[in-house]
């Protein structure tokens, strides 16, 4: 799984992965490429010329209200959204890398998911700022900025903000969001920092943010595109085939989220999108009733994630939740599978997670689910094979004891167990996932590891194996007792190897597999068969084990018994497939 980009931090998570029924995923970087580029600039109209005077305050805000840095190679390094702004400035020769490196700030109020904005303060060196003053730059969601703006930079001048202007800003924000653009609004203001005047001094801190982030001058909108990952659309289809419900959770505008979701096919099944505000208005009972109808959550805070997880879990669903921030830790811990982001994730998020994605890709989660299902299948096959083999040995030896004859000596039993319980079992444990594994519904964790039907199957195969071994003994014993023991010894070992081929899949026929994809199974089969047969063919080994030489007809009879075992297992699987298809047909006709 690590080779596929999924680092499992807690081993029990592998089993849970195979049962995952809901995947709640962040949008940016997980469903999308996390490669933001600035597409549109808007200051009461779309402006294409980066050198336009209309964009001057907006360009300054790009540079100053930005936590990304310039690395030693002159490239932007940091959050992809903020990188996009620095890249825009450098690509259009609006700022040099050296200028961006030398940025200083007098104070800051970090981004907060509840406020949906961040703020920085820059000293008087910024053009246009007064002496003994700071220029405050604020960026965030348009609805968060517009409500706090009393003025606007329009046509090269600062003018009072009107209701009509606010409406046009929000309309432009909506139109850009409909085109799957992530939109951020920018504003600024100048404040006097003369410490001699208590009335004009200002404290740039979280405690004083209500004062700092008010009476702003709106300076524009920027629309960025973060294209959907091309592989995710197909992955969403795979999720549905596998009975997994994908859910998008994002802090972006609802319209942007819906546009991306429609592009990915997330809402093709008729589900709806809601905002964090809508979620807060719902009672727990309402959310429980509507949770399966909601495919997209927009403008949500990390606290909302916990409530979403709880709502799905109340439905009895196994939930995987992605997260990258410190505030995501509670949701990651609450989910059945917490998935941290290896690239953008914080140490806290990674430490809380059950699994970490090294590529932050949604498709990797589904690959991990497939691997998880495959691993569980392999453990199930291996345990079933070992139980049936040992039950066969027990029944054969118990029957011989009751009837008063010695079927096998201790050295024979030890050798058969060594040959059949080692290499074939290991090979079954590393089988690749079956082709239809993502066409099945998730495994219900309430169902026991081995159901009553499977126990019956194991016992039946064990009894058949015992009967075939005893048949070989009785046929051989008609010639000599040593021949009977030799035929029983070879048959008991080889029928278990043929049974291992049958256990390669609990549904599909062994006659339909592609040999190249199961090299370990075939290597174990032929290698173990050679070890079993060599005991009879090599004289000194034959003497140690107290066996005798077999004729060609006796070898053919043994092989016939082995194929009977394989055909019996395949017959049971054919009956299962028939009954399963019949059940599906009845369900389809009922629907």
N, C-alpha and C positions, 0 to 999 in steps of 0.2 A: 504494500500500500504506500510505503514511503517513496518507492520509485514512481508512483503515479501522482505524487504531490500531496499525499495525506499522511501526516504524522500522528499516529495514535498514541496519546499520552496515558490512557488507562485501558488496559486490555479488555475488561468487560464491555467497553464501548463497541467493540467489534460485533458482538452478538446483537447489541441494541441497534446498531446501524442497519442490520438486515431486516429489522422490524419497523424501521422509520416509516411513518405515515404522512407526516407534514414536515416540510422544510420551509422555515421562515428565513428569508434571505435579505440582507441589505442590497441596495441597488448599485450604488457607486463602487466600481472596482470588482464587484462580485458578479452581477448580471451585466455590467458594462465594462468597457476596456480600461477605465480609470486613466484615460488620456485626454484630458480636457484641452480644448482649444477655443479661443474667443472667436465667435462667429458674427455677433451683432453688437453695435454700440448705438444707444438710443438716448437722446436728450431732447425729448418732445418731438423728435422725428429720428428716423434712422440715419446715421451719419457714417459714411463709408471712408472718408478721408481721415486717416489717423492723426494728421497734422492740423486738423480743423481747430480753430480757437474755441469752438463749442465744447470740445473734449478736454480742454486744458485741466480743469479741476478734477475731472474723472480720471485722467491719466495720472495725475499726482496721487489720487486716492489709490489707484492700482499699485503704485510703488510703495506708498507709505503704510497703508492698512493691509499689510501682507507679512505673514510669518515665514514664508519661504526664504531661503538664502541662496547665494551664488557660491558654488563650490570652486575648487582650485582650477577646474577646467572651464570656468566661465559659464557653467550650466546651472539652471535653476534646480534646487533640491528642496523637497518638502511636500506639502499636501498638493495633490494634482490640480485642484481648483486654483490654489494660489500660484502654483507654478505657471499655469496658463496665463495669468496676468503679467508675470515677469517676462515670460516668453514673448508675449505680444509687444511689450515695451522694447525689448531688445531687437526683435525681428523688424520692427518698424522704425528703428533708430531714434526712439523717443527717450530712451535712457541707455547708458552704457553699463556694462557689467560692473565697472569700477564704481560708478555712481550708486548702483544698487547695493554694492558691498559696503559702502560707507554710510548707509542709512543709520540714523540714530533716532531714538524716541525718548520722550520725557515721561511717558507713562502709558499704561495700557489696561484695558478691561477685556479679558479673554472671551472668546465665543462661548455662548451658553445656549443649550438646546431649547430652553424655555424662552429666553429673550430673542433667540434666532438672529443675533447680531454680535459683532465684535467691534472694539474701539481702540484707537491708538491716539496718542498726543505727540505732536512734533513741535520742536522749538521754533523760534522766530525766523530761522534761516529759510523757511519755505517762502517762496515768492508770494507776495500779497498779504502775508501775515504782519500784524502791527508789532511795533517794539513792545517788549515786556508782555508778550502774548504767546499763547500756544494755539496751534491749529489742530482741531479735533477732527479725525476722520472716522467715519462709521460705515461699516458695510454689513449687509444682511438681507433677509427676505424683504421683498418690496413692501408688503403690508406692514412689516415691522418698522421700516424706515419712513414711509409716507406719513404715517400717523404722528410722527415726531418732527416732521419738517414744517417750518413756518414760512420758508422762502424757497426759491428755486433758482438755479443758474440757467437762464434762458436767453437766447439771442445775445450772448456775450455780457449779460448784466444780471444782477441779482434782483429778482422781483418777488412780490408777496405770493405765497402759495394760495391758490383758490380751490374750491371744491371741484370745479371743472378740470383743473390741472391734475388734481389727485385722481380723478376718474380716468383721465387719459393715461396716467402712469400705470394704474392697475389694469387698464385695458391692454396696453402694450405688453405688460408683464404676462397677461393671459395669452395673448397671441403668440408670443415667443415660446411660452411653455407648451402650447399646442403643437409646436414644431419640434418637441422633445429637447428643447434647450433648457439648460439650467440657468436661471436668471438670478442675478444679485443686484441689489440697489446700493448706491453710494451717496453719502452726504458728508457735509463738513460744517464747521463753524469756528470762529476765532474767539478765544476767551482771554481776558486780561489776567495776568498772574502776578500783578504788583502786590507783594506781600505787605506793603504799607497800607493797603486798602482792604479791610476785612470784607467789605461788600463785594469786591471784585475778585478776590482770591478764590482758587478752585482746587479741589482735591481730586486727582485722577485715580479713582479706586472703585472697586466693586461696591463698597458701601455708599459711594456718592454717585452711582451710575445714573440714577433718575435725573439728577441735575446735569451731569455731563452729556447725556444722550438726548437731551431735549433742545428745542429751538434750533433745529438743524436747517442747513441749506441743501436741498436736494440737488445732486449734480449729474445723475444719469443712471441708466440701466446697462448691464452687460449680459449678453446671452452666450452661453458656452455649450458646446456639444460634447457629450461623452457617449460615443457610439456603443450600441449593444454588442456584446461578444458574439461573433458569428456562430459559435458552436452551441450557445445557450438555447436558441430557438428549438433546435432538434432535441436538446436535453430536456426541455419542458415537455415535449411529446413523449419522451421515454418515461418521464415521471408519471404521466397520466396512465401510460400502459402498465406501469408497475404499481398502480394504486397509490401513488404518492401525490399529495396536494402541495404544489408550490405556492408560496405567498411572498409578495414583495413588501418590504418595510423600508421606508426612506424618509429622510427629513426634507426632501425636495417638495416643490409645489405640486399640488394634486394633478394639475393638468399635465405637467412634465412627466410625472410618474405614470399616468394613464397612457400617454403617448408611447413611452418605452414599453409598458406592459402590453399594449396592443401590438407593437412591433414584434414582441417575443411570443405572442399568443397566450399570455397569462390570463387574459380575460375572455378567451374564446369559449369557455364553458358557461358563460352567462353570469359570472361573478361580478361584483361591483367594487368600486374604490371609495374609501372614506378617508377623512382627515383625523388627526389626533384630537381636534376639537369635537368632532362627531363622536369619537370613541369616549371622550370624557362625559358626554351627555347621556351615554347609554348606561343603564344599570347592568349589574352582573347577569341578571336574568335575561335581559334583552340581548346582551352580547352572546350569551350561551345559545340563544335561539338563532342568532344571525351569523355566528362565527363562520359557518361553512359557506356562506354566501359572499364573504368578503375576500377578495383576491389581492387587493392593494391597500396599504396604509401609508398615507402621505402626511408630511408635516408632523411626524411623531417624535416624541422624546424617548430616551432610553427607558424611562419608567413605564411607558406604554407597552414595551416589549414583554415585561413580566406579566402584565395582565393578559396579553394575547396568548402567551404560553399557558397560563393557568386555564384560560377558557378552552383551549384545545385539549388540555389534559383532563379537564372535567368531562369531555366527550370520550375519554378513554383512548385518546390518540397518543402515539409515540412521536415526540416533537424534536426536531433539530433546529437550533437557532444560531445564526451567525452574529458576530459582533467584533468590533475592533477597538472600542474606546474603554476607558476606565469605568464609565457609567454603564457599560453593557454587561459588566461582570455579574450583577444579580440575575439578569435574564439568562446568561450563559450557564450559570450554576443551576437555575431552576429547570432549564430544559433537560430532556432526557439525553440529548447529545448537544453539548455546547461546542460550537465550531469557531475557533479563533482565526484571525487573519495573520498569516506569517509575514506579509510584506508591510501592511499599513497598521497592523495591530499593535497595541501597547503590551508591555510585559504583563500587566495585570490581566488583560483579556486572554492572553495566551496561557497564563498560569491557571486561570479558572476553567479553561476549555478542556473537553475530553479529546478533541482532535484539532490539529492546526493545519491549515491549508498553506502550503509553501508558495502557491501561485495566486491565492485569493480568488479562485475561479469557482463559480457555481457548479460548472460541469464536473469539477473534481469531487464535489460532495456526492453527486450521483454515481460517479465512478467508485467512490468509497462505499456507497450503499451496495453497489453491485458486488464489490469485493467482500463486503461483510456478509452478504447473502451466500456468496460462494464459499467462504470460510465456514459458515455454519453448516452448509450442505455437506462439505467435506468431513467435518467432525461427525455429523450424523451418519454419513455413509461408513466411515471408519468404525464407529462404535457398533453400528448394526452388523457390519461384516464380522467384527471380532466376536460379538455375542453369538451370532448364528454359527460360526465356526466352532466355538468352544462348546456350545450347546450340542452340536453334532457329535463332538468327541465324547462328551459326557453320556449322551444317550447310547452311543455305540458301545462304549466300555461297560456301562451299567447293564445293558441288555446281555452282553457276553457274560458278565459276572453272574447275573441271574440264571442264565442258561447253563452255567457251569463250565465255561471254557475260557482260555486266555486269548484275547483278541490281539493285544499289543503289549509289549514289555515297556517298562518306564523309559528306557533309552529311545524307543520309537516315539513315544508321546512327546518327550522333550524335543526331539529333532523336528517333528511335525510342527510343534508350536514355534520353534525357532525359525523355521523356514516360512510358515504361513502367517504368523502374527507380526513379523517384522517388516520385510520389504513391501509386500502388498499393502499393508496398512499405512505405511509411510507414503507410498505412491498415491493412495486414495486421499491422503491428507493434503496433497499439493496439486490436486486436479484443477484445471482451469474452470471458471464458472460455466455452467451450461448455457447454451445459446438462448434458451427461453426463460432464463432466470429473471429478466426484467419484464417479462410478460405476466408474471405471477403477482398476486396480491401480497402485501407484506405479511409476514408470519405473525400470528396472534400470540403475544407473549404469555397469554393465559393457558395456551395449549401446552401440555407437557412435552418434554424433549422427545419421548417416545410414546406415541398414542397406543391405544389398545389394538388398533388395526396393525400398527407397525410391530407390536410385540407378537401378534399372531403370525405375521409374516416371518419374523426372525425365528420363532419356534418351528414354524412349518419348514423353513429352509434347513434348519438344524436337524429336524427329524428325517427329512429326505436325505440329507447327507449321511446320517447314521445308517439309514436303510440301504443306501448304495454301498457304504463301506462293508456292512454285514453281508450284503449280496456278494461282493467280491471275495470275502472270506469263505463263504459257504461253497462258492464255485471252485475256488482254489483248494479248499480242504478236501474236496472229493478226490484230488490227485494225491497231495500229501499235506500234513499239517503246516509244514514250512512254507509251502506254496500259498496256502490260505493266508498265513500271517503276512507274507511278502505282498500279496495282492491287496490285502486290507491296508497295509502300511502305505503303499504307493497310491492307492485310491483315496485314502483319507487326506493325504497331502495335496494331490492334484485336484480333487473336486473343490477344495477350498480356494485354490488358485483360479479355477474356472468361475467359482462364485464371486471372487473379487472382480472379475470382468463384468459380471452381472450387476454388481453393486456400484460400478462406475457411474451409473445414473439410476435414480430411483423412479424415473419416469420414461426416459428415452431408451430405445433399443441399442444394445452394444453393436449390432450389425449396421448401424447408421453412423457410427462415430468416424471421425477422421483420424487415422492412426498417428499422423505427424503431430497432432495436438495433444497426444497422450503418451509421450515417449517414456515418461517415468513409470507409468502403469505397465506398458509392454515390457520395459526393461525388468521390472520387478517380476512380471509373470514368467518370462522366459528364463530369467536368472534363477528364480526360486524353483522352477520346474527342473532345471538342470541340476540344482543341488539335491532335489528329491530323487531324481532318477539315478544320479551318479552313485548313490549308495548301493544300488543293485548291480550296476555295471562294473564297478571297480572291485576286484576280488577281495583285497584285504579289508576294504570297508564293509563288504557284504558279510565277511566272516565276523567282524566286530559286532555288527547288528543282528547276526544270526539269521540271515535271509538266504534265499536261494535264487537261482537263475530262472527267469520267466521266458516262456515261448512267445513267438510273434502273435499267435492267436490270443494269448493271455494279455499281452500289451494292448491289442486291439479292443479286447473286452473292457479293459480298464478305461481306455479313451472313450469308449461308447458310454460308460457310466458317467464320465466327466461331462460329456456333452449333454447327457440327460439332465444333470444338475443345472447347466447353463440354460438349457431350453425350458426347464421348469421355472427358473427365475424370470426369463423373458416372457413366458406365458402369463405369469402373475402380473407383470408390468403391462402386457397387452390388455388383460382384463381390466386393470385399473384405468388405462387410457380410454377404453371403451365406455366404462361407467362414468368417467369424468366428462367426456364429450356428451354423453346422454344427459347428464345432469345440467350441463351448460345449455344444451338445446332446450330442455324443459324450462329453464329460467328465462331464456330468450323468448320462448313462446308465451310464457306467463306475463312478460313485460309488454 
